[in-house]
Every structure is written in C-alpha cells, then in structure tokens.
Amino acid sequence: KAELDAVQKSGIHIARTHFDYAMAWDVHARDWDFESEDMQAFYRWCLELKQRGIEVHLSYWAAFSQLYDQYLSYDATSNVYKEGSKPSAFYVEGDEEKTLGRFAAFIDSLFQQLRAKGCTNVTYLSLSTEPGFVYRQSDTMTAEQVAELYATEFLKYSNAVSNQLKKSGLRQNITIVGPNEGASTTPE
C-alpha cells in the first residue's frame, strides 16, 4: 500500500505493466484460468491503481516472439531464460491465421475479464517491445529486411487484436500503442 500511495503522490497518470499469457494459462488443464492466483494479484493491482486515479498500460511485450519467433521462456527457479516451444495456448503449427485468431481471442477475453472485475482503468495495450531487437539472428536477411518483416508481422497481429476487440465492443475503450523500438536495425 505504501508503494502505491507513493506512486499516486508522484503524480503519474499511467502505469505500464508487463503481462504474459502464462498468468492466465493452466498448463495442466490446457485452458484459460482467469481466476488463477497470478490473475487475482493482477486484478488487485489494477484496482488499487484505479482507486488512485491511475490508468494501466498493459504491455504484452512478447507477442512477436510468441507468434513468430522462437519463444524464450523464463525459468524462475534457475533465474535464466531457456529455449522452449511456442505457446500451445494459441499457437497452431503451420496455421498463421488460426494462431492470430486464437491470440486475438485471448486478448479479447483478457479485457473482458478485466472489465468484469472492475478494472476499467486498463485502457492501453502494447503488443511488442523492441520487436526488431533480435535482427542479428538472421544469417540470410539484411537488418533492413528483418525490420520490414517485423513491421509487417506486427501489423498482422495488431490488426487481428483490434478487429477482435471491435467485434466484442471493447475497442473504443482501449488505445493500442505501437511498439517502442529500443534497438536499431544496424549494429552501430
């Protein structure tokens, strides 16, 4: 409570937070669990900020990696990132359209749950942070080609999410923020 009070006293109006599908994915049931312990904590945090007049910018920073790139998961027990597989929560091998549809449906369900819990202050969404950061992974494409690929793919999944939110009537309440690019397309 003291930390949140300090945030309010600082005068900020928007708090950006990290979010990942794993907070709402039950790996054993292989289904969404929007009542998980992690989600309950997230709802409480959003509601505490709401009481203080602070909006929330939900930053789903790993969208590109989870949809198109080799997904890197985090092992909290060893405090290291490890290579893994693309999330079965929405990834459909060889079917980009279904993958994007499932991802968009997840984001839509997430915002529906946030609204149902009273978290109407979650009004911003970003779907990538530094999507071009890993350009050096390509041995067959130039940095500019990789950056263009990232931009094209970003538009695909951002538009899929935007269209899904429009269908459910939530889009007018959510500002989708473009990716922030923290790396250049050149090694310099």
Contact map, one row per residue, 1 for C-alpha under 8 A:
11111000000000000000000000000000000000000000000000000000000000000000000000000000000000000000000000000000000000000000000000000000000000000000000000000000000000000000000000000000000000000000
11111100000000000000000000000000000000000000000000000000000000000000000000000000000000000000000000000000000000000000000000000000000000000000000000000000000000000000000000000000000000000000
11111110000000000000000000000000000000000000000000000000000000000000000000000000000000000000000000000000000000000000000000000000000000000000000000000000000000000000000000000000000000000000
11111111000000000000000000000000000000000000000110000000000000000000000000000000000000000000000000000000000000000000000000000000000000000000000000000000000000000000000000000000000000000000
11111111100000000000000000000000000000000000000000010000000000000000000000000000000000000000000000000000000000000000000000000000000000000000000000000000000000000000000000000000000000000000
01111111110000000000000000000000000000000000000000000000000000000000000000000000000000000000000000000000000000000000000000000000000000000000000000000000000000000000000000000000000000000000
00111111111100000000000000000000000000000000000000000000000000000000000000000000000000000000000000000000000000000000000000000000000000000000000000000000000000000000000000000000000000000000
00011111111100000000000000000000000000000000000000011100000000000000000000000000000000000000000000000000000000000000000000000000000000000000000000000000000000000000000000000000000000000000
00001111111100000000000000000000000000000000000000000000000000000000000000000000000000000000000000000000000000000000000000000000000000000000000000000000000000000000000000000000000000000000
00000111111100000000000000000000000000000000000000000000000000000000000000000000000000000000000000000000000000000000000000000000000000000000000000000000000000000000000000000000000000000000
00000011111110000000000000000000000000000000000000000000000000000000000000000000000000000000000000000000000000000000000000000000000000000000000000000000000000000000000000000000000000000000
00000011111111100000000000000000000000000000000000000100000000000000000000000000000000000000000000000000000000000000000000000000000000000000000000000000000000000000000000000000000000000000
00000000001111100000000000000000000000000000000000001110000000000000000000000000000000000000000000000000000000000000000000000000000000000000000000000000000000000000000000000000000000000000
00000000000111110000000000000000000000000000000000000111100000000000000000000000000000000000000000000000000000000000000000000000000000000000000000000000000000000000000000000000000000000000
00000000000111111000000000000000000000000000000000000111100000000000000000000000000000000000000000000000000000000000000000000000000000000000000000000000000000000000000000000000000000000000
00000000000001111100000000000000000000000000000000000001111000000000000000000000000000000000000000000000000000000000000000000000000000000000000000000000000000000000000000000000000000000000
00000000000000111110000000000000000000000000000000000001111000000000000000000000000000000000000000000000000000000000000000000000000000000000000000000000000000000000000000000000000000000000
00000000000000011111000000000000000000000000000000000000011110000000000000000000000000000000000000000000000000000000000000000000000000000000000000000000000000000000000000000000000000000000
00000000000000001111101000000000000000000000000000000000011110000000000000000000000000000000000000000000000000000000000000000000000000000000000000000000000000000000000000000000000000000000
00000000000000000111111000000000000000000000000000000000000111000000000000000000000000000000000000000000000000000000000000000000000000000000000000000000000000000000000000000000000000000000
00000000000000000011111110000000000000000000000000000000000000000000000000000000000000001000000000000000000000000000000000000000000000000000000000000000000000000000000000000000000000000000
00000000000000000001111111000000000000000000000000000000000000000000000000000000000000000000000000000000000000000000000000000000000000000000000000000000000000000000000000000000000000000000
00000000000000000011111110000000000101100000000000000000000000000000000000000000000000000000000000000000000000000000000000000000000000000000000000000000000000000000000000000000000000000000
00000000000000000000111111000001111101100000000000000000000000000000000000000000000000000000000000000000000000000000000000000000000000000000000000000000000000000000000000000000000000000000
00000000000000000000111111100111110000000000000000000000000000000000000000000000000000001000000000000000000000000000000000000000000000000000000000000000000000000000000000000000000000000000
00000000000000000000010111111111100000000000000000000000000000000000000000000000000000000000000000000000000000000000000000000000000000000000000000000000000000000000000000000000000000000000
00000000000000000000000011111110000000000000000000000000000000000000000000000000000000000000000000000000000000000000000000000000000000000000000000000000000000000000000000000000000000000000
00000000000000000000000001111100000000000000000000000000000000000000000000000000000000000000000000000000000000000000000000000000000000000000000000000000000000000000000000000000000000000000
00000000000000000000000001111110000000000000000000000000000000000000000000000000000000000000000000000000000000000000000000000000000000000000000000000000000000000000000000000000000000000000
00000000000000000000000011111111000000000000000000000000000000000000000000000000000000001000000000000000000000000000000000000000000000000000000000000000000000000000000000000000000000000000
00000000000000000000000011101111100000000000000000000000000000000000000000000000000000001000000000000000000000000000000000000000000000000000000000000000000000000000000000000000000000000000
00000000000000000000000111000111110000000000000000000000000000000000000000000000000000001000000000000000000000000000000000000000000000000000000000000000000000000000000000000000000000000000
00000000000000000000000111000011111100000000000000000000000000000000000000000000000000000000000000000000000000000000000000000000000000000000000000000000000000000000000000000000000000000000
00000000000000000000000110000001111100110000000000000000000000000000000000000000000000000000000000000000000001001000000000000000000000000000000000000000000000000000000000000000000000000000
00000000000000000000000100000000111110110000000000000000000000000000000000000000000000000000000000000000000000000000000000000000000000000000000000000000000000000000000000000000000000000000
00000000000000000000001100000000111111110000000000000000000000000000000000000000000000000000000000000000000000000000000000000000000000000000000000000000000000000000000000000000000000000000
00000000000000000000000000000000001111111000000000000000000000000000000000000000000000000000000000000000000000000000000000000000000000000000000000000000000000000000000000000000000000000000
00000000000000000000001100000000000111111100000000000000000000000000000000000000000000000000000000000000000000000000000000000000000000000000000000000000000000000000000000000000000000000000
00000000000000000000001100000000011111111110000000000000000000000000000000000000000000000000000000000000000000000000000000000000000000000000000000000000000000000000000000000000000000000000
00000000000000000000000000000000011111111111000000000000000000000000000000000000000000000000000000000000000000000000000000000000000000000000000000000000000000000000000000000000000000000000
00000000000000000000000000000000000011111111100000000000000000000000000000000000000000000000000000000000000000000000000000000000000000000000000000000000000000000000000000000000000000000000
00000000000000000000000000000000000001111111110000000000000000000000000000000000000000000000000000000000000000000000000000000000000000000000000000000000000000000000000000000000000000000000
00000000000000000000000000000000000000111111111000000000000000000000000000000000000000000000000000000000000000000100101000000000000000000000000000000000000000000000000000000000000000000000
00000000000000000000000000000000000000011111111100000000000000000000000000000000000000000000000000000000000000000000000000000000000000000000000000000000000000000000000000000000000000000000
00000000000000000000000000000000000000001111111110000000000000000000000000000000000000000000000000000000000000000000000000000000000000000000000000000000000000000000000000000000000000000000
00000000000000000000000000000000000000000111111111000001000000000000000000000000000000000000000000000000000000000000001011000000000000000000000000000000000000000000000000000000000000000000
00000000000000000000000000000000000000000011111111100000000000000000000000000000000000000000000000000000000000000000011010000000000000000000000000000000000000000000000000000000000000000000
00010000000000000000000000000000000000000001111111110000000000000000000000000000000000000000000000000000000000000000000000000000000000000000000000000000000000000000000000000000000000000000
00010000000000000000000000000000000000000000111111111111000000000000000000000000000000000000000000000000000000000000000000000000000000000000000000000000000000000000000000000000000000000000
00000000000000000000000000000000000000000000011111111110000000000000000000000000000000000000000000000000000000000000001110000000000000000000000000000000000000000000000000000000000000000000
00000000000000000000000000000000000000000000001111111100000000000000000000000000000000000000000000000000000000000000000000000000000000000000000000000000000000000000000000000000000000000000
00001001000000000000000000000000000000000000000111111100000000000000000000000000000000000000000000000000000000000000000000000000000000000000000000000000000000000000000000000000000000000000
00000001000010000000000000000000000000000000000011111110000000000000000000000000000000000000000000000000000000000000000000000000000000000000000000000000000000000000000000000000000000000000
00000001000111100000000000000000000000000000000011111111000000000000000000000000000000000000000000000000000000000000000010000000000000000000000000000000000000000000000000000000000000000000
00000000000011100000000000000000000000000000000011001111100000000000000000000000000000000000000000000000000000000000000011100000000000000000000000000000000000000000000000000000000000000000
00000000000001111000000000000000000000000000010010000111110000000000000000000000000000000000000000000000000000000000000011110000000000000000000000000000000000000000000000000000000000000000
00000000000001111000000000000000000000000000000000000011111000000000000000000000000000000000000000000000000000000000000001111100000000000000000000000000000000000000000000000000000000000000
00000000000000011110000000000000000000000000000000000001111100000000000000000000000000000000000000000000000000000000000001111100000000000000000000000000000000000000000000000000000000000000
00000000000000011110000000000000000000000000000000000000111110000000000000000000000000000000000000000000000000000000000000001111100000000000000000000000000000000000000000000000000000000000
00000000000000000111000000000000000000000000000000000000011111100000000000000000000000000000000000000000000000000000000000001111100000000000000000000000000000000000000000000000000000000000
00000000000000000111000000000000000000000000000000000000001111110000000000000000000000000000000000000000000000000000000000000111100000000000000000000000000000000000000000000000000000000000
00000000000000000001000000000000000000000000000000000000000111111100000000000000000000000000000000000000000000000000000000000011100000000000000000000000000000000000000000000000000000000000
00000000000000000000000000000000000000000000000000000000000111111110000000000000000000000000000000000000000000000000000000000011000000000000000000000000000000000000000000000000000000000000
00000000000000000000000000000000000000000000000000000000000011111111100000000000000000000000000000000000000000000000000000000011001000000000000000000100110000000000000000000000000000000000
00000000000000000000000000000000000000000000000000000000000001111111111100000000000000000000000000000000000000000000000000000000000000000000000000000000000000000000000000000000000000000000
00000000000000000000000000000000000000000000000000000000000001111111111000000000000001100010000000000000000000000000000000000000000000000000000000000000000000000000000000000000000000000000
00000000000000000000000000000000000000000000000000000000000000111111100000000000000001000010000000110000000000000000000000000000000000000000000000000000000000000000000000000000000000000000
00000000000000000000000000000000000000000000000000000000000000011111110000000000000000000000000000000000000000000000000000000000000000000000000000000000000000000000000000000000000000000000
00000000000000000000000000000000000000000000000000000000000000011111111000000000000000000000000000000000000000000000000000000000000000000000000000000000000000000000000000000000000000000000
00000000000000000000000000000000000000000000000000000000000000001101111100000000001111000000000000000000000000000000000000000000000000000000000000000000000000000000000000000000000000000000
00000000000000000000000000000000000000000000000000000000000000001100111110000000001111100000000000000000000000000000000000000000000000000000000000000000000000000000000000000000000000000000
00000000000000000000000000000000000000000000000000000000000000001000011111000000111110000000000000000000000000000000000000000000000000000000000000000000000000000000000000000000000000000000
00000000000000000000000000000000000000000000000000000000000000000000001111100000111100000000000000000000000000000000000000000000000000000000000000000000000000000000000000000000000000000000
00000000000000000000000000000000000000000000000000000000000000000000000111110011110000000000000000000000000000000000000000000000000000000000000000000000000000000000000000000000000000000000
00000000000000000000000000000000000000000000000000000000000000000000000011111111110000000000000000000000000000000000000000000000000000000000000000000000000000000000000000000000000000000000
00000000000000000000000000000000000000000000000000000000000000000000000001111111000000000000000000000000000000000000000000000000000000000000000000000000000000000000000000000000000000000000
00000000000000000000000000000000000000000000000000000000000000000000000000111110000000000000000000000000000000000000000000000000000000000000000000000000000000000000000000000000000000000000
00000000000000000000000000000000000000000000000000000000000000000000000000111111000000000000000000000000000000000000000000000000000000000000000000000000000000000000000000000000000000000000
00000000000000000000000000000000000000000000000000000000000000000000000001111111100000000000000000000000000000000000000000000000000000000000000000000000000000000000000000000000000000000000
00000000000000000000000000000000000000000000000000000000000000000000000001110111110000000000000000000000000000000000000000000000000000000000000000000000000000000000000000000000000000000000
00000000000000000000000000000000000000000000000000000000000000000000000111100011111000000000000000000000000000000000000000000000000000000000000000000000000000000000000000000000000000000000
00000000000000000000000000000000000000000000000000000000000000000000000111100001111100000000000000000000000000000000000000000000000000000000000000000000000000000000000000000000000000000000
00000000000000000000000000000000000000000000000000000000000000000000011110000000111110000000000000000000000000000000000000000000000000000000000000000000000000000000000000000000000000000000
00000000000000000000000000000000000000000000000000000000000000000000011110000000011111000000000000000000000000000000000000000000000000000000000000000000000000000000000000000000000000000000
00000000000000000000000000000000000000000000000000000000000000000000011100000000001111100000000000000000000000000000000000000000000000000000000000000000000000000000000000000000000000000000
00000000000000000000000000000000000000000000000000000000000000000110011000000000000111110010000000000000000000000000000000000000000000000000000000000000000000000000000000000000000000000000
00000000000000000000000000000000000000000000000000000000000000000100001000000000000011111110000000000000000000000000000000000000000000000000000000000000000000000000000000000000000000000000
00000000000000000000000000000000000000000000000000000000000000000000000000000000000001111111000000000000000000000000000000000000000000000000000000000000000000000000000000000000000000000000
00000000000000000000100010000111000000000000000000000000000000000000000000000000000000111110000000000100000000000000000000000000000000000000000000000000000000000000000000000000000000000000
00000000000000000000000000000000000000000000000000000000000000000000000000000000000000111111000000110110010000000000000000000000000000000000000000000000000000000000000000000000000000000000
00000000000000000000000000000000000000000000000000000000000000000110000000000000000001111111100001100110000000000000000000000000000000000000000000000000000000000000000000000000000000000000
00000000000000000000000000000000000000000000000000000000000000000000000000000000000000010111111101100000000000000000000000000000000000000000000000000000000000000000000000000000000000000000
00000000000000000000000000000000000000000000000000000000000000000000000000000000000000000011111100000000000000000000000000000000000000000000000000000000000000000000000000000000000000000000
00000000000000000000000000000000000000000000000000000000000000000000000000000000000000000001111100000000000000000000000000000000000000000000000000000000000000000000000000000000000000000000
00000000000000000000000000000000000000000000000000000000000000000000000000000000000000000001111111100000000000000000000000000000000000000000000000000000000000000000000000000000000000000000
00000000000000000000000000000000000000000000000000000000000000000000000000000000000000000001111111110000000000000000000000000000000000000000000000000000000000000000000000000000000000000000
00000000000000000000000000000000000000000000000000000000000000000000000000000000000000000000001111111000000000000000000000000000000000000000000000000000000000000000000000000000000000000000
00000000000000000000000000000000000000000000000000000000000000000000000000000000000000000011001111111100000000000000000000000000000000000000000000000000000000000000000000000000000000000000
00000000000000000000000000000000000000000000000000000000000000000010000000000000000000000111001111111110000000000000000000000000000000000000000000000000000000000000000000000000000000000000
00000000000000000000000000000000000000000000000000000000000000000010000000000000000000000100000111111111000000000000000000000000000000000000000000000000000110010000000000000000000000000000
00000000000000000000000000000000000000000000000000000000000000000000000000000000000000000000000011111111100000000000000000000000000000000000000000000000000000010000000000000000000000000000
00000000000000000000000000000000000000000000000000000000000000000000000000000000000000001110000001111111110000000000000000000000000000000000000000000000000000000000000000000000000000000000
00000000000000000000000000000000000000000000000000000000000000000000000000000000000000000110000000111111111000000000000000000000000000000000000000000000000000001000000000000000000000000000
00000000000000000000000000000000000000000000000000000000000000000000000000000000000000000000000000011111111100000000000000000000000000000000000000000000000010011101000000000000000000000000
00000000000000000000000000000000000000000000000000000000000000000000000000000000000000000000000000001111111110000000000000000000000000000000000000000000000000001001000000000000000000000000
00000000000000000000000000000000000000000000000000000000000000000000000000000000000000000100000000000111111111000000000000000000000000000000000000000000000000000000000000000000000000000000
00000000000000000000000000000000000000000000000000000000000000000000000000000000000000000000000000000011111111100000000000000000000000000000000000000000000000001000000000000000000000000000
00000000000000000000000000000000000000000000000000000000000000000000000000000000000000000000000000000001111111110000000000000000000000000000000000000000000000001001100101000000000000000000
00000000000000000000000000000000000000000000000000000000000000000000000000000000000000000000000000000000111111111000000000000000000000000000000000000000000000000000000000000000000000000000
00000000000000000000000000000000010000000000000000000000000000000000000000000000000000000000000000000000011111111100000000000000000000000000000000000000000000000000000000000000000000000000
00000000000000000000000000000000000000000000000000000000000000000000000000000000000000000000000000000000001111111110000000000000000000000000000000000000000000000000000001000000000000000000
00000000000000000000000000000000000000000000000000000000000000000000000000000000000000000000000000000000000111111111000000000000000000000000000000000000000000000000000001000000000000000000
00000000000000000000000000000000010000000000000000000000000000000000000000000000000000000000000000000000000011111111100000000000000000000000000000000000000000000000000000000000000000000000
00000000000000000000000000000000000000000010000000000000000000000000000000000000000000000000000000000000000001111111111101000000000000000000000000000000000000000000000000000000000000000000
00000000000000000000000000000000000000000000000000000000000000000000000000000000000000000000000000000000000000111111111100000000000000000000000000000000000000000000000000000000000000000000
00000000000000000000000000000000000000000000000000000000000000000000000000000000000000000000000000000000000000011111111000000000000000000000000000000000000000000000000000000000000000000000
00000000000000000000000000000000000000000010000000000000000000000000000000000000000000000000000000000000000000001111111000000000000000000000000000000000000000000000000000000000000000000000
00000000000000000000000000000000000000000000001000000000000000000000000000000000000000000000000000000000000000000111111100000000000000000000000000000000000000000000000000000000000000000000
00000000000000000000000000000000000000000010011001000000000000000000000000000000000000000000000000000000000000000111111111000000000000000000000000000000000000000000000000000000000000000000
00000000000000000000000000000000000000000000000001000000000000000000000000000000000000000000000000000000000000000110011111100000000000000000000000000000000000000000000000000000000000000000
00000000000000000000000000000000000000000000011001000111000000000000000000000000000000000000000000000000000000000000001111100000000000000000000000000000000000000000000000000000000000000000
00000000000000000000000000000000000000000000010000000011110000000000000000000000000000000000000000000000000000000100001111110000000000000000000000000000000000000000000000000100000000000000
00000000000000000000000000000000000000000000000000000011110000000000000000000000000000000000000000000000000000000000000111111000000000000000000000000000000000000000000000001110000000000000
00000000000000000000000000000000000000000000000000000001110000000000000000000000000000000000000000000000000000000000000001111100000000000000000000000000000000000000000000000111100000000000
00000000000000000000000000000000000000000000000000000000111100000000000000000000000000000000000000000000000000000000000000111110000000000000000000000000000000000000000000000111100000000000
00000000000000000000000000000000000000000000000000000000111110000000000000000000000000000000000000000000000000000000000000011111100000000000000000000000000000000000000000000001111000000000
00000000000000000000000000000000000000000000000000000000001111110000000000000000000000000000000000000000000000000000000000001111100000000000000000000000000001000000000000000001111000000000
00000000000000000000000000000000000000000000000000000000001111110000000000000000000000000000000000000000000000000000000000000111111000000000000000000000010000000000000000000000011100000000
00000000000000000000000000000000000000000000000000000000001111000000000000000000000000000000000000000000000000000000000000000111111000000000000000000000000000000000000000000000001111000000
00000000000000000000000000000000000000000000000000000000000000000000000000000000000000000000000000000000000000000000000000000001111110000000000000000000000000000000000000000000001111100000
00000000000000000000000000000000000000000000000000000000000000010000000000000000000000000000000000000000000000000000000000000001111111000000000000000100000000000000000000000000001010000000
00000000000000000000000000000000000000000000000000000000000000000000000000000000000000000000000000000000000000000000000000000000011111100000000001100100000000000000000000000000000010111000
00000000000000000000000000000000000000000000000000000000000000000000000000000000000000000000000000000000000000000000000000000000011111110000000000000000000000000000000000000000000011111000
00000000000000000000000000000000000000000000000000000000000000000000000000000000000000000000000000000000000000000000000000000000001111111000000000000000000000000000000000000000000000000000
00000000000000000000000000000000000000000000000000000000000000000000000000000000000000000000000000000000000000000000000000000000000111111100001001100000000000000000000000000000000000001000
00000000000000000000000000000000000000000000000000000000000000000000000000000000000000000000000000000000000000000000000000000000000011111110001000000000000000000000000000000000000000000000
00000000000000000000000000000000000000000000000000000000000000000000000000000000000000000000000000000000000000000000000000000000000001111110000000000000000000000000000000000000000000000000
00000000000000000000000000000000000000000000000000000000000000000000000000000000000000000000000000000000000000000000000000000000000000111111110001000000000000000000000000000000000000000000
00000000000000000000000000000000000000000000000000000000000000000000000000000000000000000000000000000000000000000000000000000000000000011111110000000000000000000000000000000000000000000000
00000000000000000000000000000000000000000000000000000000000000000000000000000000000000000000000000000000000000000000000000000000000000000111110000000000000000000000000000000000000000000000
00000000000000000000000000000000000000000000000000000000000000000000000000000000000000000000000000000000000000000000000000000000000000000111111111000000000000000000000000000000000000000000
00000000000000000000000000000000000000000000000000000000000000000000000000000000000000000000000000000000000000000000000000000000000000000111111111000000000000000000000000000000000000000000
00000000000000000000000000000000000000000000000000000000000000000000000000000000000000000000000000000000000000000000000000000000000000110000111111100000000000000000000000000000000000001100
00000000000000000000000000000000000000000000000000000000000000000000000000000000000000000000000000000000000000000000000000000000000000000000111111110000000000000000000000000000000000001000
00000000000000000000000000000000000000000000000000000000000000000000000000000000000000000000000000000000000000000000000000000000000000000000111111111000000000000000000000000000000000000000
00000000000000000000000000000000000000000000000000000000000000000000000000000000000000000000000000000000000000000000000000000000000100100100111111111100000000000000000000000000000000000000
00000000000000000000000000000000000000000000000000000000000000000000000000000000000000000000000000000000000000000000000000000000000100100000001111111110000000000000000000000000000000001000
00000000000000000000000000000000000000000000000000000000000000000000000000000000000000000000000000000000000000000000000000000000000000000000000111111111000000000000000000000000000000000000
00000000000000000000000000000000000000000000000000000000000000000000000000000000000000000000000000000000000000000000000000000000000000000000000011111111100000000000000000000000000000000000
00000000000000000000000000000000000000000000000000000000000000010000000000000000000000000000000000000000000000000000000000000000001100000000000001111111110000000000000000000000000000000000
00000000000000000000000000000000000000000000000000000000000000000000000000000000000000000000000000000000000000000000000000000000000000000000000000111111111000000000000000000000000000000000
00000000000000000000000000000000000000000000000000000000000000000000000000000000000000000000000000000000000000000000000000000000000000000000000000011111111100000000000000000000000000000000
00000000000000000000000000000000000000000000000000000000000000010000000000000000000000000000000000000000000000000000000000000000000000000000000000001111111110000000000000000000000000000000
00000000000000000000000000000000000000000000000000000000000000010000000000000000000000000000000000000000000000000000000000000001000000000000000000000111111111000000000000000000000000000000
00000000000000000000000000000000000000000000000000000000000000000000000000000000000000000000000000000000000000000000000000000000000000000000000000000011111111100000000000000000000000000000
00000000000000000000000000000000000000000000000000000000000000000000000000000000000000000000000000010000000000000000000000000000000000000000000000000001111111110000000000000000000000000000
00000000000000000000000000000000000000000000000000000000000000000000000000000000000000000000000000010001000000000000000000000000000000000000000000000000111111111000000000000000000000000000
00000000000000000000000000000000000000000000000000000000000000000000000000000000000000000000000000000000000000000000000000000010000000000000000000000000011111111100000000000000000000000000
00000000000000000000000000000000000000000000000000000000000000000000000000000000000000000000000000000000000000000000000000000000000000000000000000000000001111111110000000000000000000000000
00000000000000000000000000000000000000000000000000000000000000000000000000000000000000000000000000011001000000000000000000000000000000000000000000000000000111111111000000000000000000000000
00000000000000000000000000000000000000000000000000000000000000000000000000000000000000000000000000000011101100000000000000000000000000000000000000000000000011111111100000000000000000000000
00000000000000000000000000000000000000000000000000000000000000000000000000000000000000000000000000000001000000000000000000000000000000000000000000000000000001111111110000100001000000000000
00000000000000000000000000000000000000000000000000000000000000000000000000000000000000000000000000000000000000000000000000000000000000000000000000000000000000111111111000000000000000000000
00000000000000000000000000000000000000000000000000000000000000000000000000000000000000000000000000000001100100000000000000000000000000000000000000000000000000011111111100000000000000000000
00000000000000000000000000000000000000000000000000000000000000000000000000000000000000000000000000000000000100000000000000000000000000000000000000000000000000001111111111100000000000000000
00000000000000000000000000000000000000000000000000000000000000000000000000000000000000000000000000000000000000000000000000000000000000000000000000000000000000000111111111110000000000000000
00000000000000000000000000000000000000000000000000000000000000000000000000000000000000000000000000000000000000000000000000000000000000000000000000000000000000000011111111000000000000000000
00000000000000000000000000000000000000000000000000000000000000000000000000000000000000000000000000000000000100000000000000000000000000000000000000000000000000000001111111100000000000000000
00000000000000000000000000000000000000000000000000000000000000000000000000000000000000000000000000000000000000000000000000000000000000000000000000000000000000000000111111110000000000000000
00000000000000000000000000000000000000000000000000000000000000000000000000000000000000000000000000000000000100110000000000000000000000000000000000000000000000000000111111111100000000000000
00000000000000000000000000000000000000000000000000000000000000000000000000000000000000000000000000000000000000000000000000000000000000000000000000000000000000000100110111111110000000000000
00000000000000000000000000000000000000000000000000000000000000000000000000000000000000000000000000000000000000000000000000000000000000000000000000000000000000000000010011111110000000000000
00000000000000000000000000000000000000000000000000000000000000000000000000000000000000000000000000000000000000000000000000100000000000000000000000000000000000000000000001111110000000000000
00000000000000000000000000000000000000000000000000000000000000000000000000000000000000000000000000000000000000000000000001111000000000000000000000000000000000000000000001111111000000000000
00000000000000000000000000000000000000000000000000000000000000000000000000000000000000000000000000000000000000000000000000111000000000000000000000000000000000000000000000111111100000000000
00000000000000000000000000000000000000000000000000000000000000000000000000000000000000000000000000000000000000000000000000011110000000000000000000000000000000000100000000000111110000000000
00000000000000000000000000000000000000000000000000000000000000000000000000000000000000000000000000000000000000000000000000011110000000000000000000000000000000000000000000000011111000000000
00000000000000000000000000000000000000000000000000000000000000000000000000000000000000000000000000000000000000000000000000000111000000000000000000000000000000000000000000000001111100000000
00000000000000000000000000000000000000000000000000000000000000000000000000000000000000000000000000000000000000000000000000000111111000000000000000000000000000000000000000000000111110000000
00000000000000000000000000000000000000000000000000000000000000000000000000000000000000000000000000000000000000000000000000000001110000000000000000000000000000000000000000000000011111000000
00000000000000000000000000000000000000000000000000000000000000000000000000000000000000000000000000000000000000000000000000000000111110000000000000000000000000000000000000000000001111110000
00000000000000000000000000000000000000000000000000000000000000000000000000000000000000000000000000000000000000000000000000000000110010000000000000000000000000000000000000000000000111110000
00000000000000000000000000000000000000000000000000000000000000000000000000000000000000000000000000000000000000000000000000000000010110000000000000000000000000000000000000000000000011111000
00000000000000000000000000000000000000000000000000000000000000000000000000000000000000000000000000000000000000000000000000000000000110000000000000000000000000000000000000000000000011111110
00000000000000000000000000000000000000000000000000000000000000000000000000000000000000000000000000000000000000000000000000000000000110100000001100100000000000000000000000000000000000111110
00000000000000000000000000000000000000000000000000000000000000000000000000000000000000000000000000000000000000000000000000000000000000000000001000000000000000000000000000000000000000011111
00000000000000000000000000000000000000000000000000000000000000000000000000000000000000000000000000000000000000000000000000000000000000000000000000000000000000000000000000000000000000011111
00000000000000000000000000000000000000000000000000000000000000000000000000000000000000000000000000000000000000000000000000000000000000000000000000000000000000000000000000000000000000000111
